[in-house]
């Protein structure tokens, strides 16, 4: 098959959507398929046979914040570019990942216009929630599932930006009115939790299938943690990930333990300032390439994901388990589908710094228990998130929609 892979970023990270796009391409090529990636043009863009046809991100060059936000709802440049690529490549199927605000839903219009069978992996709740996360004012939110997207403007759900919130609400109403998602033959939800929420929000249940994210496991669990022990957080530095809760917990950990933050995001400057002002035992590493994240994981005593929002199928949890590292995470969204509490890691309530510090301390003080959990997590991802099983299921979905 000739597969057109469509996503905002054709790069090595930094997020889970980018990781999944690259991994999917590798798996499909190994299975004998021809893969053509299509994304926005960036300096870090990986090789693709259509590199010179890639568009710039929607809103690039806009003179105002409103112009940038409004441009992120529909991109004429992305639409034209993808029409040209489809005419040239003639794909059997298109697999769309995260395209909002940069490529925009204009790519779905282009694929429908050319009659390309389309599969879409949902990395968040965007088709039913204009702010992607079902999270606002510091807590999970389901106000928009009934279709009342004006709530986004009322609560300024897009990082407090009035213009981004107005544009997102208008985009949501327009997408529903135009039946944008009716043009997608099949949706893939990486967790049961996300599937249920998007169905609650209006996507047809018979076109949403659960297919968990895959992960490439190490040949064996890492042999032992490094000393002195470290706790690794490898994700974006944003409020919904519970970064402030983690900093609160860091001050309560045993003496000599360092918390290492690998990632970047809106809170990076504030995090660095707080770490310095409070002299917290925290190292802010910034964004790291996948190989360095894996090395940090192999050395860590425990990995942590203190999310406040309803996470889907976070790669941060899977990648830790793939190295044999136990995970302490919050019991939100799809995370309990990945972490067996007391077996492969520990689950705590969101926003509870005391409970988070207590769970981390338990595994720091009990290395034998942590090693047992890490091994169990490694065995679990090999059984449930095997790349070969994932690509076999993906090929079956492609065959169904292509027919």
N, C-alpha and C positions, 0 to 999 in steps of 0.2 A: 504494500500500500504506500501511497504518497501522502504523508501527513503534514498539514500546515499547522504548526504550533504558534499560537498567538498569545502574547502577554506583554505587559508594559515594559519589562526589563529583561533583556537577554544577556544577563550578567551573572557572575559568581556571587550570589547573595546581593544585598545583605539579609533579605527576609525569606520567610518560608515559601512564598509564592515563587520567588526566583529560584530557590533551591529545588523546588518541585519541577519547574519548567526544565531546568538543565538535566535533572535526573531522569525525567520522562523521555527527553530526547536521547539520552545515552541508552536507556532500556529499549526504546523502539529501534534504534539503530542496531543494537546487539541482536534483536529479534529479526533483523533483515529488512526493516522498513526504511524508506527514504523520508527524511525529516527536513522540513524547511521552516526555520524559525523566523517569525516576524514580530518586531518590537519597535520601540522608539529608538532613534539614533542617539547614542551616547559614546563618550570616549572609551568607556569600559566594555562596550558591546562586543560579545564573542563573535567568532566567524559565522557567517551565514551566506548562502549563495545569492541572497537578495540584499546584501548590505547596502548597496548604493541606492536602493529604493525605499529604505526605511525613512519614515517621517520624523520630524522633531516632535517633541511633546506638545500636546495641546496647550495653548496659552503662552508658549515661548515667545518672547518679544512683546507681550502685552504691556501697555503703558500704565494700567491701573490694576489694583487688586480685584476690582469687580470684573474688569475685562479678562483677567487671568482665570478667575473663578468661572465666569460664564463660558469661556472657551473650553473649559474642562468638561462641559456637558456633551459636546458633539464636535468632532474634528473633521473638517473638510479635507485636510491634508492626509489624515490617516485613511479616510474613506477612499480617496482617489488612489493612494499608494497601494492599498490592499486590493482594490479592483485590478490594478495593473499586475500585481503579483499573482493573483488568482488566474488571470488570463494567461500569464506566462507559465505558471507551475502546473495548473490544472490538478489540484489536489483531489484525492478520493474522499477525504474527510478533513475537517478543521477541528482542532482541539484548542479551545479558548480558555485561558486562565484569567488572571486579574488584569482587566483592561481599563478600569474606571479612572477618569480624570486626566489620563495621559494619551492613551490611544482612544479612549471613550467608546461608548456603545455604537459609534459610527461603524466600527468593524463588524458588528453583528448585522447591521444594515447591508454592508457590502457583501458579506457572505450569503445573506438571504437573496440579495439581488442577483447573484451568480448561481444560486441554487446549490451551494456547497453544504452537504450534511454537516451539522455542527454539534459537538459535544462541549460542555462547559463545566470545568471544575470550580466549585465555589470555595474560595479561601476565606470568605467572611459572609456577612449577611446583607451585602449591598442590594441585591434584587428586591429585598423587602424592608430595608432600613437605609435611608439616604446617608447616614453617617457611618455606615459599614459595620458598626460594632454592637448595636443594641445596647448602648451604654452612654449615659449622659448624667451630668451633675454628680459624678463620682459613683454611680451605681448602675446595675443592669436596668434596661428600659425596654418595654414592649409597646410603647404608645403608637408606633407607626405600623404595627402589624395589621391594624384594621384599615390601613390606607390613609390615615390622617397625617400626611407628610408635612402639613403646616406646623406641626409640633417641632420640627427641626428648626424652623425660624424662631419660634417662641423661645426655645431653650438654647439657641445658638450652638447646636450640637457639633458643628465642625470647628473644633478648637477655639470656640468663642468668636469666630469670624462671622459677622452679619452677612457679608457678601457671599462667602462660601456656603453658608447655610441656605440663603435664598436660592442660589444656583442649584444646590443639591436637591432642595424641595421641588423646584421647577423641573429638574431633570427626572425626578422620580414620578411626578405626575405625567410628564410627557412620555416617559418610557412605558408606563402602564397604559396610557391612552392609545399609544401607537402599537401596543402589543409586542414590544421589543423581545421579551423573553418567550413569547409564543413561537418565535422563530428558531429557538434552540431545541433540537430534537431530544437531547438527553442531558440531564444535569448529574454531576457526580459530587456527592457530599462526603467529605472525609470523616465525618462522625455522625452517629445517630442523633446526637443533640442538635447539630446544625440542620440536619434533614428535617427534623420535627419543627424547628422554628421557621424555616423557609416555607414549609407546607402551611403552617399556621398563617403565614403572611401572604399566601395566595398562589404559590407555585404548585402545579398539579402533582399529586403524590405519585402517579404512575410514571412520571418522567424524572423523578429524583431518586437516584440509587446511591446507597452508601458504599464507598470504596475507600478504606483508610489509606493514608499516606504510607508509602514504603520508606525504608531506610536501609542503607548498606551497613550491615553489622561488621564489626571487627572480627578477625579470625577467632578470637577468644576474648573473654573479659579481661580487662587490664589487670596485671598481676598484683599491684598494691598501690595505695595512694602515696603521694609525695609527703615529705615532712619538711617543715611544719605544715599542718593540714590547711587546705583552702576550700572555700565554697565558691562555686562558679555560677554566675548568672550570664547566660549567653542569649540575649534577645535585645529588642529595641528599648531605648531609654525613654519611655513614655508613661504617662500617668496611669493608663489602664492596665499596665503590666505590674502595678504594685511596687514600683521602685522605691517610693518613699517608705512603704512598710518594710521593705528589705533593709533600708538604711536604719530605720528604727531598731530592727532586730539585730543588725550588725553590732550595735553598741552593747548588746547583751550576750554576745557569744563568749566562749572561754578565751582566756588570755592567750595571745600568740596566733589565733586564727585570723586569716585574712579573707575578706570577701572580694572576689575579682569580677569586675563587670566588663563583659566583652560585648560591645554594641554601641550604637549611636542613636540619636533621636532628639526630639524637642527639649527634653529635660537635661541634656548632657551638661550644659553650662551650669544650670542650677545644682545638679548633682555634684559637680566638681567643687562648686562654692561651698556646699553644705559639708562635704567630706573634709575640706580644709578648715572650715570654721569650727566644726565639732571634733576635729581630729579623729575621725572614724577610721577603723581598721579596714579600709576599702581602697582597692586599686582600680582606677578607671582606665581601662585599656584602650577604649575606642573601638572602632570596627576592625575585625580581624578576618583574614581569609579563612576558608573552611579548614585548611590543613592546620592552621594555628589554633582554631577553636577545638579541633579534635585533640591536639596536643595538650591544651589546657584541661580538657575533660579527663584525659587519661591520668593527669596528675592530681585532679581534684578529689577531695574526700566525698563530696556530695554536690549535686547540681540542684539549683533552686529556680522555681518559676512561681512567684507570689501574685499571680494575675488577679485583677479585680473584675475584668470583663469576662464574658462567656467565651473562653478560648474554644477553638474548633478542634484541630488535631495538631497541636504545636510541635514543630520539628525540634524545638529545644528539648522537649521531653524524650522524643524518639532518639535523637542523636546522643543524649546522655546514656540511655539504656543500651544503645548500640555499642558503646565502649565499656559496658559493665559498671556504670556509675549509678548509684541509687539517686532517686529524685525526691525532693520535698517540694510539693506544689499545693496550690489551693484547690478545693473541691468545687470547681466551677466549670460550666460548659461541658466540653468533651474530655476534659482532663481525667475524670474518673474512669473513662473508657480506656485510658492508657496506663494508669498507675493503680495497681492493686494495693490498697492501703495495708501496710504491715507486711507485705510480701515483696513487692518490687520498689517500694518507697513509702513515703508517708504523706497523707493529705491533711490539710489544716483549713480552717475557715478563712475566707478572704478578709484582708484588712486587719488581721489580728497579729500584731507584732510579737506579742508574748508567746502565742502558740507557735508561730513560725520559728522564733528563737529556740523554743523548747524542742521542737522536732529536729532542727539542725543540730542542736547540742547533743541530743540523744545519739544521732549517727556519728557525730564527731567523737563522742566519748566511748562509743561501742564499735570499734572498727570491724570486729568479727561479724556483728549483725549487719553493718553497712555492706561488707563484702558479700554476705549471703544475699542481701537484697539486690545488689548490683548484678550478681550472677543470674538471679531469677529474672531480672529485667532484660538482660541480654538474651536469655533463652526465650523470653516472651516475644520480643520483637523479631527474632529469627522465625518464630512460628506464625506470628500474626501480621507481620509487616514485611514479609519476604518480597524483594523486588521482582523475582521471577513470577510469583503468584499474582502480583499487582499487574505486571505487563500482560499476563495471560488474560486477566479479567478485562483490561483495557482494550485488548485486541477484539475480544468478543463484543464489547460495546460498539467499537468502530464498525465491525461487520454488520451489526444489527442496524445502525443508523444509515450506513452506506447502502444497504438493501432498500 
